[in-house]
Amino acid sequence: MGTAIGARGRAGARRAANSSAMDVAARWGLVARGVIYMLIGLLALQIALGTGEEQADQGGALRELSEKPLGGFLIWAVGIGLVGMALWRLSEALFGASGADGQKTSKRLLSFGRFVFYAFGAYTVLSFAMGEGGSGSSDQKSQDVTARALDLPAGQLLVGAVGIGIAVAGVVIAARAIMRKYHKHLKTGEMTRRTRKVVDVLGVGGGVARGAAFAVAGVFAVQAAADYDPDKTKGLDDTLRSFTETPAGPALLVVIAVGLVMFGVFSLALARWRKV
């Protein structure tokens, strides 16, 4: 009897994961992600042009959003959207994603990692919406976490491994964007030729910029581990600002900032045409 009840429970959970409600949650989450990336990209662009002082990270995006008409409502909407994104990724981890290879263990583990990432993002946004913080500097948070990690047994190895993982993830994100791996997730039959071309421009440009930001942040984490110096870890804001220190100067940050805005718009396109 217990086995039958358990089987019915799992079947019910699977139906919920494939329901129209989960479809709405996933698409709402993609819109929320798009809004955040567009705001971060615009803030980074202002930094590159010397016209803005707000931090180009999630906290800065939330503060920017809070100053808009109906800002409080919009922040709640973004937070709830990220909850939907997290639940969608959790359902993929538990029951498999769409597509022929969606049941692979590697895909399900990747979905679980994304669940953790978006669950944390949702928590920080909703904390900000409730006036409980969540908008602090990504740079200070990264340094605090790194400092605590370095104090653990084998802390340097742990921080170094995480940094390598983030850097590799960034390279993979950029490479998959260049190879247009997202095509298999799109409802291309519902898209015109012009729409597919525009989505490709957004997907490739946005994915490369996002991947570059991840990769550079990972490199800084590895450097912090090697030097046993948490201050060398950089959050998103400092990572983006570091692009101005290259020979290309602020021009490179302009390119990355525009790319992040493109990724935000690409996320909105996914909300319309992605298979869920």
C-alpha positions as CSV (number, residue, x, y, z in Angstrom):
1,M,0.0,0.0,0.0
2,G,2.8,2.4,0.9
3,T,4.5,1.6,-2.4
4,A,1.3,2.4,-4.3
5,I,0.9,5.7,-2.4
6,G,4.5,6.6,-3.1
7,A,4.1,5.8,-6.8
8,R,1.0,7.9,-7.0
9,G,2.9,10.7,-5.3
10,R,5.7,10.5,-7.8
11,A,3.3,10.5,-10.7
12,G,1.5,13.5,-9.3
13,A,4.8,15.3,-8.9
14,R,5.8,14.5,-12.4
15,R,2.4,15.8,-13.7
16,A,3.0,19.0,-11.8
17,A,6.4,19.4,-13.3
18,N,4.9,19.0,-16.8
19,S,1.9,21.2,-16.1
20,S,0.9,24.5,-17.6
21,A,1.7,26.1,-14.2
22,M,5.3,25.0,-14.5
23,D,5.4,26.4,-18.1
24,V,4.2,29.8,-16.8
25,A,6.7,29.7,-13.9
26,A,9.6,28.9,-16.3
27,R,8.7,31.7,-18.7
28,W,8.2,34.2,-15.9
29,G,11.6,33.2,-14.6
30,L,13.2,33.8,-17.9
31,V,11.6,37.3,-18.0
32,A,12.9,38.0,-14.5
33,R,16.4,36.9,-15.5
34,G,16.2,39.1,-18.6
35,V,15.3,42.2,-16.6
36,I,18.2,41.7,-14.2
37,Y,20.7,41.2,-16.9
38,M,19.5,44.2,-18.9
39,L,19.8,46.4,-15.8
40,I,23.2,45.1,-15.0
41,G,24.3,45.7,-18.5
42,L,23.0,49.2,-18.6
43,L,24.7,50.0,-15.2
44,A,28.0,48.6,-16.6
45,L,27.6,50.7,-19.7
46,Q,27.2,53.8,-17.5
47,I,30.4,52.9,-15.7
48,A,32.3,52.5,-18.9
49,L,31.1,55.9,-20.2
50,G,31.8,57.5,-16.8
51,T,28.2,58.5,-16.3
52,G,27.2,56.2,-13.4
53,E,28.4,55.2,-10.0
54,E,25.9,52.5,-9.1
55,Q,27.3,49.0,-8.8
56,A,26.8,46.8,-11.8
57,D,25.5,43.7,-10.1
58,Q,22.2,42.3,-8.8
59,G,22.1,44.7,-5.8
60,G,22.6,47.7,-8.1
61,A,20.0,46.4,-10.5
62,L,17.5,46.0,-7.6
63,R,18.2,49.5,-6.3
64,E,17.8,50.9,-9.8
65,L,14.5,49.0,-10.2
66,S,13.3,50.3,-6.8
67,E,13.5,53.9,-8.1
68,K,11.1,53.2,-11.0
69,P,7.4,53.7,-10.9
70,L,5.8,50.7,-9.2
71,G,9.4,49.7,-8.3
72,G,8.4,47.7,-5.2
73,F,5.9,45.7,-7.3
74,L,8.5,45.0,-10.0
75,I,11.0,43.7,-7.5
76,W,8.4,41.3,-6.1
77,A,7.6,40.2,-9.6
78,V,11.3,39.6,-10.3
79,G,11.8,37.7,-7.1
80,I,8.7,35.5,-7.7
81,G,9.9,34.9,-11.3
82,L,13.3,33.7,-10.0
83,V,11.4,31.3,-7.7
84,G,9.6,30.0,-10.7
85,M,12.9,29.6,-12.5
86,A,14.3,27.7,-9.5
87,L,11.3,25.3,-9.4
88,W,11.6,24.7,-13.1
89,R,15.2,23.7,-12.8
90,L,14.4,21.5,-9.8
91,S,11.8,19.7,-11.8
92,E,14.3,19.1,-14.5
93,A,16.7,17.7,-11.9
94,L,14.1,15.4,-10.5
95,F,12.3,14.3,-13.7
96,G,14.5,15.2,-16.6
97,A,14.5,18.1,-19.0
98,S,12.9,18.4,-22.4
99,G,14.7,17.0,-25.3
100,A,16.2,13.6,-26.3
101,D,19.1,13.8,-23.7
102,G,17.1,15.4,-20.9
103,Q,17.2,12.2,-18.8
104,K,21.0,12.0,-18.7
105,T,22.5,12.2,-15.2
106,S,24.9,15.0,-16.3
107,K,21.9,17.1,-17.5
108,R,20.0,16.5,-14.3
109,L,23.0,17.4,-12.1
110,L,23.5,20.6,-14.2
111,S,19.8,21.4,-13.7
112,F,20.3,20.9,-9.9
113,G,23.2,23.3,-9.9
114,R,21.0,25.9,-11.7
115,F,18.3,25.3,-9.2
116,V,20.7,26.2,-6.4
117,F,21.9,29.3,-8.3
118,Y,18.4,30.6,-9.0
119,A,17.1,29.7,-5.5
120,F,19.8,31.8,-4.0
121,G,19.1,34.6,-6.4
122,A,15.4,34.5,-5.6
123,Y,16.2,34.6,-1.9
124,T,18.3,37.7,-2.2
125,V,15.7,39.5,-4.4
126,L,12.8,38.6,-2.0
127,S,14.9,39.7,1.0
128,F,15.5,43.0,-0.7
129,A,11.7,43.3,-1.4
130,M,10.9,42.7,2.3
131,G,13.4,45.3,3.4
132,E,15.8,42.7,4.9
133,G,18.9,43.4,2.8
134,G,19.8,41.4,-0.2
135,S,21.2,44.4,-2.1
136,G,24.7,44.5,-0.6
137,S,27.9,44.7,-2.7
138,S,28.6,41.5,-4.6
139,D,32.3,42.3,-4.2
140,Q,32.1,42.4,-0.4
141,K,30.0,39.3,-0.3
142,S,32.4,37.4,-2.5
143,Q,35.3,38.4,-0.3
144,D,33.5,37.5,2.9
145,V,32.6,34.0,1.6
146,T,36.2,33.5,0.3
147,A,37.7,34.5,3.6
148,R,35.5,32.0,5.5
149,A,36.3,29.3,2.9
150,L,40.0,29.9,3.1
151,D,39.9,29.3,6.9
152,L,38.5,25.8,6.4
153,P,40.7,22.8,6.2
154,A,42.0,22.6,2.7
155,G,40.4,25.9,2.1
156,Q,42.8,27.0,-0.6
157,L,42.1,23.9,-2.6
158,L,38.4,24.4,-2.1
159,V,38.4,28.0,-3.3
160,G,40.8,27.2,-6.1
161,A,38.5,24.3,-7.3
162,V,35.5,26.6,-7.2
163,G,37.3,29.3,-9.1
164,I,38.4,26.8,-11.7
165,G,34.8,25.5,-12.0
166,I,33.5,29.1,-12.5
167,A,36.1,29.9,-15.1
168,V,35.4,26.6,-17.0
169,A,31.7,27.3,-16.8
170,G,32.3,30.7,-18.3
171,V,34.2,29.2,-21.2
172,V,31.5,26.6,-21.7
173,I,28.8,29.2,-21.7
174,A,30.6,31.3,-24.3
175,A,31.4,28.2,-26.4
176,R,27.9,26.9,-26.4
177,A,26.6,30.3,-27.4
178,I,29.0,30.5,-30.3
179,M,27.9,27.0,-31.4
180,R,24.3,28.0,-31.0
181,K,23.5,25.0,-28.8
182,Y,20.3,26.8,-27.7
183,H,18.7,26.0,-31.0
184,K,17.6,22.6,-29.8
185,H,15.6,24.3,-27.1
186,L,13.8,26.8,-29.4
187,K,10.4,26.4,-31.1
188,T,12.0,27.4,-34.4
189,G,8.9,26.4,-36.3
190,E,7.0,29.3,-34.7
191,M,9.7,31.8,-35.6
192,T,10.2,33.7,-38.8
193,R,13.6,33.8,-40.6
194,R,14.2,37.4,-39.4
195,T,13.3,36.5,-35.9
196,R,15.7,33.5,-35.9
197,K,18.5,35.8,-37.1
198,V,17.8,38.4,-34.4
199,V,17.6,35.7,-31.7
200,D,21.0,34.3,-33.0
201,V,22.6,37.7,-32.7
202,L,21.3,38.1,-29.2
203,G,22.1,34.6,-28.1
204,V,25.7,34.6,-29.4
205,G,26.6,38.1,-28.4
206,G,24.9,37.8,-25.0
207,G,26.2,34.3,-24.3
208,V,29.8,35.3,-25.0
209,A,29.6,38.4,-22.8
210,R,28.1,36.4,-19.9
211,G,30.6,33.7,-20.3
212,A,33.5,36.2,-20.3
213,A,32.2,37.7,-17.0
214,F,32.0,34.2,-15.4
215,A,35.4,33.2,-16.7
216,V,37.2,36.3,-15.4
217,A,35.5,36.0,-12.0
218,G,36.7,32.5,-11.8
219,V,40.3,33.5,-12.6
220,F,40.2,36.1,-9.8
221,A,38.9,33.4,-7.4
222,V,41.8,31.1,-8.4
223,Q,44.3,34.0,-7.8
224,A,42.7,34.6,-4.3
225,A,43.3,30.9,-3.5
226,A,46.8,30.9,-4.8
227,D,47.8,34.0,-2.8
228,Y,45.6,33.2,0.2
229,D,44.1,36.6,-0.1
230,P,40.3,36.9,-0.1
231,D,40.5,40.6,-1.2
232,K,41.6,39.3,-4.7
233,T,38.2,37.7,-5.2
234,K,35.9,39.9,-7.2
235,G,32.1,40.0,-7.4
236,L,30.3,40.8,-10.6
237,D,30.8,44.6,-10.2
238,D,34.5,44.5,-9.7
239,T,34.9,41.8,-12.4
240,L,33.2,44.0,-14.9
241,R,35.2,47.1,-13.9
242,S,38.4,45.0,-14.4
243,F,37.7,45.0,-18.1
244,T,38.6,48.7,-18.1
245,E,42.1,47.8,-16.9
246,T,42.9,45.9,-20.1
247,P,44.8,47.5,-23.0
248,A,41.4,48.1,-24.7
249,G,40.3,50.2,-21.7
250,P,36.7,51.2,-21.2
251,A,35.9,50.2,-24.8
252,L,36.0,46.5,-23.7
253,L,33.6,47.1,-20.9
254,V,31.3,48.8,-23.4
255,V,31.3,45.6,-25.5
256,I,30.7,43.4,-22.4
257,A,28.0,45.7,-21.1
258,V,26.1,45.7,-24.5
259,G,26.5,41.9,-24.5
260,L,24.9,41.6,-21.1
261,V,22.0,43.7,-22.3
262,M,21.7,41.5,-25.3
263,F,21.6,38.4,-23.0
264,G,18.8,40.0,-21.1
265,V,16.8,40.6,-24.3
266,F,17.7,37.0,-25.4
267,S,16.2,35.8,-22.1
268,L,13.0,37.6,-23.0
269,A,13.0,35.9,-26.4
270,L,13.5,32.5,-24.6
271,A,10.4,33.3,-22.5
272,R,8.5,33.4,-25.8
273,W,10.0,30.6,-27.9
274,R,11.8,28.2,-25.5
275,K,10.6,24.6,-25.1
276,V,9.8,24.0,-21.5
